[in-house]
Amino acid sequence: MKATPTTPETSARMARIRQRGTKIETIVATVLRDLGVRYRKNVKKLPGSPDFANNTRRWAIFVNGCFWHHHAGCWKATVPKSNRKFWITKFHDNQRRDARNVARLRREGYRVIIIWECQEGRIRNKLAKVLESRGVDSG
């Protein structure tokens, strides 16, 4: 996919977007610690480099931004008006890559949890329900 020229303002705005250490990632890390769950961050040896993972218990968590991963039905998953074709292709490619990585992890026996940026208020309940009900180690 060929990148198209952008305005300096757009380029500067996009450069300020964080990839790691986002607010939502910090919240997930806090919740995992509160639950007493052990994890590693940004595990590069696993498909898709999950944001959080436990190889022993075979689970992986991806913390996805609603815009970049184009969360279906989410108000944050907008398509910019300029360069629309580029963005639609980019979002589609991101979603295909995400699906491939999730499928590979599941084939390797991992449970995969996806936390969306817009789920900030429901993270604790979601993680507690998924991790504690499956006997994930807590210490």
Helices and strands as residue ranges (DSSP letters): H 8-15, H 23-34, E 40-41, E 52-54, E 59-64, H 84-107, E 111-116, G 117-122, H 123-127, I 128-132, H 133-133
